[in-house]
Amino acid sequence: MTDNTNNNTAHSDQKPALNTTTNGHLQDKLVRDSITHNQNITSQVQARRSYETNTTLNTGIDAGVENSKRNDFTQVQDLPTGTPQGQQTTMPNNTTSNNISNNANSNHVDNVSAQTQTAKQTLFNQRDDINNPHTPDTDGNEETHFGYKTVNKAEKQARVADVFTSVAKKYDIMNDLMSFGIHRLWKRYAISLSGVRAGQHVLDIAGGTGDLAKVFSREVGRNGHVVLSDINAAMLEVGRERLINAGCNNVDFVLANAETLAPFDDNSFDLVTISFGLRNVTDKDAALKSMYRVLKPGGRLLILEFSKPVFEPLSKAYDLYSFTALPIMGKLIANDSESYQYLAESIRMHPDQQTLKQMMQQAGFENCDYHNLTAGIVAVHRGFKA
């Protein structure tokens, strides 16, 4: 396979997509369509929740418990015998979390200050800290970056969870506004490199609201299977609502840590993708090794991620936009400027194109290459399992 690392733009088959990005009318239409789509989804979700609330009131506490179960995700170890890998069933309520909540309520009067302090330290959903391989016992005081800040490795996963729990409901519309709709063209090009075929099994890691999984669901067909995984429960809930409403009945939704991919067996998937998620992972080398593990021999990994612009004047303008406009839009649209400040910083801390290619090779991938999009603001990396 030809190595594309020295190309500043993608191959010739990419040019129509890149030229399209200069068409202001198309960008405006993409943004308008996204806003309309999100409004429709929100209306549908609200209508469904209103119906479920009325059902609960009419049928009593048992209906409420059943609705609660239906809104939870499955851990693979809880699946019934014989269920295919990743297949969803209803998971029992987390009794441990319920007990913690009940104890907190019973001690509310005497422990208001302590609970307030705990809330500040632990804002994330406890399910977002699943299978965290970094603890004070395993990593001690070893540090890593969280944007431009330095934090203990054991803390980063929870901090990232806070960010995405905060932005989940506005994530799609913010993507359209921040990129002027161009993120859809980036994803379209990445999918064109996936080689996905009918009947294949696909794992979309950090898949969030399901942009890629929705397309893969159609491409693999009724004999194929797609698993949309994310470590963040709030993001995964938005993705599930969206794909269920779209009629995607060959997709399952699994909470999973990208570093371990613990729920998934070796050699399980023909294609593994991660789109704008790798930069948030604490140990990227461990995540790449896990992706290699779950791929079948001959399987393909695709990474779509922000990267390093190859044109210096564009890089300076991009920095100015990222650190001024993004936090302002985050404040106005999502009422959260700090999360979008982190997102801008995390992009700058992510490895550049050549470094990430070398990391993929060290994890065992062969024939690794990358394709710069929009002059390197984004890059699609590709590698294969022998």
N, C-alpha and C positions, 0 to 999 in steps of 0.2 A: 504493500500500500504506500502511496506517495505521502511523504511527510509534509505537512502544510505549515510548519512552525515559522517559516520565514515569510509567509504571505501576510500582508497587512490587511487584506480583505479576503472574503471567502472566495470559493471557486466561481467559475462563470455561471454555474447554475444558481448561484445566490443573487446575481445582479438584479434581476427583476424585483426581488424582495427589497433590496437596498434602495433601488430607485423609487420604489413605491413610498418609502418613508419620507421622500421630499414632497409628496403630494399632500398639501395641507387639507384638501377636501376629504381625503380618505382618513386622515388622522382625526379630523373633527367628527366624521361619521362614526369611527370606532369609539370615540369617547362618548358620543351621544347614545350609541347602542349599548355601551357598557352601563351607563347611568340608568337607561330604561330597563335593561335586564336586571340590574340589582334592585330597582324599585319593584319590579314584578316578583322577584324571588322573596323580597321582604314582605310583600303583601300576602303571598302564599303561605309563608312561614307563620305570619301573624294570624291568618285565618285558621291554619291548622292548630296552632296553640290555643286559640279561642275555642275551637271545637273540643279539644282535649280537656280544657278547663271545665267547660259545660258538662262534658261526659263525667268528669270526676265528681262534680257537684251532684249529678243525678244518680250516680251509681255507688257513691260512697268511697271509703278509703281504699278498697281493693283496686278500684280502677286507677286511683292515683298512684298506687304502688306499681301497677303494671305499666303505666305511662313512664314512670321513672326508670324502670328497667329498660324500656324500649329506647330510651335516650342515652344508654350507656354503650361502651364498646367492649368487644370481646378480647380477652387474652387467649392466646392459642392454647395454653395448657388447660383452659376451661372448656374446650370444645368437646362434644360427644365423640365417642369412638366411631371412626369411619368417615368423619366429616373431612372434606378436602382441606388442604393447608390454607389458612386464612379465611375459611368460610365463616360467615357471621351467624351467631345465635345470640339470644339474650343472655347477658351476664348478670348474676345476682348483684344486688346492691352492695356497696362497699360497707360492710358492717363496722369495720374498724373506723372508717371516717365518720359514720353515724355516731358511734360511741364517743369519739373525740368531740363531735359537735354537741352531743347531749351533755357531756361533762362540762364543756365550756359554758353552756347555757345555765347549768345548775350553780356554777360558781361565779356567775356574771357580776353579782353585786359586790363580791369581795375582791374580784380580780380584774376590774375594768382597766386599770393602768397596765397590768401585765399583758392582758389580751391585746390592747392597743399596740403595745410595743411589738408583740409577736406578729400582728397583722402587718406592721410596717416591714418586718424582716422577711415575711413569707407571704407575699401577695399572690404567688402563682398557685394554680390548681395543683393539688397533690399528685394528680395523675400525670402531670407533666414532668415529674421527677422520677418516672419509672426507670428502673434498671440503670440508674446513674452509676457509672463505673468509677466516678471520682468522689472519694470521701476523705475526710481528714485522716482516716486510718490508712487508706491506700496511697494517698498523695501528700499527706502532711500539709505543709504550708507552701507547696509548689504553686507557682503563679502562672497565669495566662492573661491574655488581653480580652477585655470586653469593650469593644470600640477602642478608644484611646486610653481607657482606664485599665489599671492592673488589678486583678482580683484573684483569689484562690481558685484553683481548678474546681474544687468541690462546689463553688458558688455559681459558676458561670451558667450551668444548665438552668438553674432557677431564675437567674436574671434574664436570660433569653426568653424563658417562658413568660415572664412578666410583660416583655415587649409585645409578643405576638398575641397574648391574651387580650392586651389593651387594644390592638389594632385589627383584630380578626374581622369584626363586622364591617369595617370600612376598607378592608385590605384590597379588594378588587377595584373599587372605584379609585382608591389612591394610586394603584398601579397605573391605571389609565391616565390619570391626571399628571402624575410625576413623569411618565415616559411619553406623554402625548399619544398614547395608544401604540407606540412602537413595540412594547413588550409582547404584543400579540404576534408581530412579525418575527421577533426573535424566537418565540416558542414554535411558531410554524416551521421555521427553518430547522430547529433542533429536531422536530418530529420527522422532517424529511430525511434526516440522517439516521433515524432510528432503525430503519429496515424492518419495522414491525410487520408481521404477517398474521393472517387468520389462523386461529388455533393456538397462538403463543400465549405464554404466561409473562405478565409484566408487573414489575414492582416500581411504583413511583414513590420515592422517599421524600419526606418533607413536602408532600404533595399539596398540603394546605387545602385551598378552595377548589382544587380538582381541574385546573385548566388542561393539563396534559392527560390526566386519567380519563377525562370525558372523551377526548379524541381516540385514545388507545382502546377504550371500551368499544367504540364503533369498528376500529380496525381489526381487532382480534376476533370479533364476532361471537356467536353463541357458543362455539366450541373453545373459545379462548377465555382467559381470565385475567383480571386486573386487580391488584391490591393497592389501594391508596393508603399510605401510611404517613403518620406525622407524630411527633412527640408531643405536640400541643393539642390538648383536647378541644379548646375553643376553635382553633382553625379547622380541625377535623370535623367538628360538628357542622360548620358552615359548608365544608365540602360535601358532606353526606347529604345535607338538605338539597344542595344544588344538583347533585348527580341523581338522587332519587327523583326529584322533580323532572329531570331530563329523561327519565326512563331507562337509566343505565342499570340493568339487572344482572350484569356479569362483573360487578365491582364490589369488593369488600373493603372494609374500613378498619384499620388496625393501628392502635397506638404502639409505636415502636421507636426505640432509640437508634439513631443512625450509626452510632459507634459500635453497637453490638448486633443489631438486627436479630436479637435473641428469639423472637417468635418464629423465625423462618429457618427451614432446614437447608443444609448444603445443597448446591446444584438444583435449585428450585425454579429459577426464572431464566427465560430467554433474553430478557431485556431489563436492565435496571436504570432508572433515571433519577436525577435529583436536580431540581430547577430552583435557583436562587435560595438554596438552603445550606450548601456546604460551608459557606463562610461563617455560619452561626454554630457550627459543631466545635466542641471543645478540642477533641483530638482528631484531626482530619486524617492522619495516617491510619488510625484504628478504624475509622469509618470506611476508608478505601479498601482496607483488608477485608472488612465484613461484606462489602459489596462484591468483592471478588469471590468470597466464600459462597454466597447465595446464588451466584450466576452458574448456569450450566456451562459445561465445556463448549466453546464456540460462542458463548453469549457475549452481549455487548453492553458496555456502560456508557451513558451519556451524561455529561455534567454541563448544565447551562448556568453560567454565573457571571456576575460583574467582574471585570478584569482591569488591566492597565491600558489606557489609551496610548496609541502608538504615535499620535500627532500632538506635539507639545502644546501649541496654542489651544487646541481643543481640550487638552488636559486641564489647563488653567481655567478655562471657561466652565468646564464641567465641575471643578472644585468649587468655584464661586456659586454655581447653581445649587450644588448639593448641600452646601453648608449655610445657605441663606434661604433659598426658596423652599427646600424640602421641609425644614422645621416649621416654616410659616404655614405651608399647606397642611402639614400634620396638625397644627394647632387649630386651623380654621375648619378642616373637614373632619378630623378624627378627635379633636380636642386633646391632642397628645403630641407636643413638639419634641419631648425628650426621646421618645421611641424612634422618631425619624432622624434625630440627631445621631442616635446610636447606629441606625441603619447606614447613614452616610459614612460614619467612622469605620464600621465593619467592612465596608467595601474597600477602604484604603488599607486595611490590615490584612486583606486576603492575599494569598500568594499570586504572583503574576503568572502569565501564560506558561512560560518555560519552566518555572518552579513547580507548578501544578502538574505539568506533564511528567516531570521527573518523579514526583511523588506517586503518580499512577504507575509508572514503571517499577518503582521500588515495591509497590503493593502486589506486583506480579502481572500487570496488564501488558499486553503486547500490541504492536502496531498502533501506538498512541499518536494522536495528532490533535490539532486544535484549529478552529476557524474563527477568526476575528470578525465581529459584527459591529457596525457603526464605529469603525476605526478603533476597535479594541475596547470600547466601553463595556462590551459584553463579549464573551467567548464561549464557544461550544467545544468541549473536550470530549474525545472519544477514545475508548480502549477496548480490547477484546481479551477474553479468557481463553487460554490455549486448550 
